[in-house]
Amino acid sequence: MAKVIGVINLGNEREQLQELTNHRSMASVPFAGRYRLIDFTLSNMINAGVHNVAVFTRKKYRSLLDHLGSGKEWDLDRQQGGLFILPPPDYAMDLEGDIQHFKQNMAFFNRSRADYVLVSNGNLVWNIDFTHVFNFHEEMEADITVIFKEFNDEKVDTEKFDTLEENEQGWISSINRDVSPKPGDRVYLDTFFIKKELLLDMIQKCDEQGDNLTLVDAVKDKIDRFKIAGYHFKGYFPFIQSLESFYRHSMALLDPNVSQELFFNRGLIYTKVKHEPPAKYMELSDVQNSLIANGCVIEGTVENSILFRGVKVHKDAVVKNSIVMQKSEIGEGAYLENVILDKDVKVSPGKEIAGDNVPTVIAKSTVL
Amino acid sequence: MHKKKCVAMLLAGGQGTRLGLLTKKLAKPAVPFGGKYRIIDFTLSNCSNSGIDTVGVLTQYQPYILNSYIGIGSSWELDRKNGGVSVLPPYLGQEGGEWYKGTANAIYQNMYYIEQYDPEYVLVISGDHIYKMDYSNLIRFHEDNDAEATIGVLQVPWEEASRFGIMNTEQDNRIIEFDEKPAHPKTNLASMGIYIFNWKVLKEYLIDDDRNPISSNDFGKDIIPAMLHDNRSLYAYSFEGYWKDVGTIQSLWEANMDLLEDKPELDLYDPSWKIYSVNPNKPAQFIAPQATVKRSLVNEGCVVHGDIFHSVLFYGVHVGIGSLIKDSIIMPDVKIGANVTINRSIIASGSVIKDGAVIGSEDPSEEITLVGENEIVTAKS
């Protein structure tokens, strides 16, 4: 897909994961023992041959910059194209919507010889073959192809999504913003293909009209003017919009079929390399039904849990139904149940922490 | 090129004959070790961690895997504009060319590489050994003694001393004699195959050595004895710590098992001295509900449904339900079916072990069982 450039647009991100997004964007929330959420969409783009990717950041992007670096881990340290991290201009920092963000980065689009733009966001957990979507887009001779998933999640709570409706000819005829979807509804996955010329034209017009809105709203307002095709993504896709769904879908990774689908069936998911040694299981370790990353040293009991890179679980400690992020340390005899420990948390020996059904989150670098 | 104080020359052309099937298609330095590394990662990481950023890697035997593994050296932070890692195979020139005839000849043939950096010192090391060493301490020791050559030595058990090159030294560590595999060793200071030379001095000896038709062109056998004969100032630098030449299946197995101790002498978990390797980019390992894993190292991308005791699993290994793996090393991407039993074995990369197969023996008096690369083992075979 040499004719396609990618945009990972974090401009519309809402911070939804409480303590986990206090100091970082959704895109850099740790997931599955060693990844950040942005790794999925970024790797999907690379695997489809998109080698010119811009990341539009908005706020709290320190950890994201650290994570992405030169883009080397994704083979994006390139002379032609490569990775462009584009923070918003100062005046647009607090503006609603993302049109200004696109407007300010016209150079990225103008410089490229690509014909198409693939726009997505940084918090989707999926392994999708974008070449399929691109071929579909060309076959349909669509102006825009949006990707959707039929809603299948058992819980919705307060979560709000955009849904799509199709007309009889099979084109997308309306976009419903911020609704609670019912099973079977087409949930828009914030990802679309568009001809570059059309995108630039839309941005220009919105700007001239002084519109301060999002690209999606701009499309919604003039939906009759475009041929919008809907691509149904049928692969594994967890809807993560709250701490509760983050926890629940993290735990779903303990189903080997889910990890198989997410990590092995299609392209690899790349992430920043830490050069951690293999995980070490000591004589008294008792680990069951868990995902363990490299660099962990386990002397205690770990059950139904996810340990990120470099976690230490000391003797007689118990970690149950929990997510323990990078470099945290669980002291001797400590007991954790239903908790999410952010990075670098130290749990003192003998300490007990148990969450309810909604997991307790312990903020980064806390000492307990 | 900018001048460099020290250039490292890493000998990585060894076949490792005694590793049998394991080195059929790869050089000994490329043999997998410790659940995630190749042997050469230790010396490359030592260079990187010691601040030596110019490393020539001399390859000869089965170089492809080694070459592609080293690449431009990014994994060890040796992708540098000035210096960095250079793979140096034997080559043809206008007057022909030849294979590397010995360790000294390999350096001799690459003198042009060293000269372009105009170094004070040349560090000669071997990619066959597992150890962590700060070479900057060795250089300081060499400078403090005003030495012309310094050799890394290790105290070995007296009963094993006759298997090594033994240094006889004076009280101030000056080497007066070098005995290659002596029947009656006078000390237990064994050469570790780590040498630092003043380049100007080494160069003379390399040129003389090349003119000598009866020389075997080897550092231990020819260069060091010649320097001692000329009364050059050679010193022994005593190293304390883990060092292992994993030259045989037995010693490779033992060195892997050493890592499973509570506090192994070779600490892989020290953040100030990381061992770097090329990352395979696999997801976190999955330990299934009915699995048991004790006293083992397990790497990313593994899926474990069986029982693992006192073993090392490299990346991408799958172990099926009801299988038992004990005292074994399972190399990358090996797929093990259900109800398999593996004892005291090394299974090389990419092999497939079918349901019900039994490999190896629990009997410690028997040799370690080796299954070569990409083999298929069934229950009956």
Interface residues (C-beta under 8 A of the other chain):
Chain A: A32 G33 R34 Y35 K72 L254 P256 S259 L262 F263 L268 I269 Y270 T271 V273 H275 P277 P278 A279 K280 Y281 M282 E283 L284 S285 D286 V287 Q288 N289 S290 L291 I292 A293 N294 G295 V297 I306 L307 F308
Chain B: G34 G35 K36 S74 S75 D262 L268 Y269 K274 I275 Y276 S277 N279 N281 K282 P283 A284 Q285 F286 I287 A288 P289 Q290 A291 T292 V293 K294 R295 S296 L297 V298 N299 E300 V303 I308 V312 L313
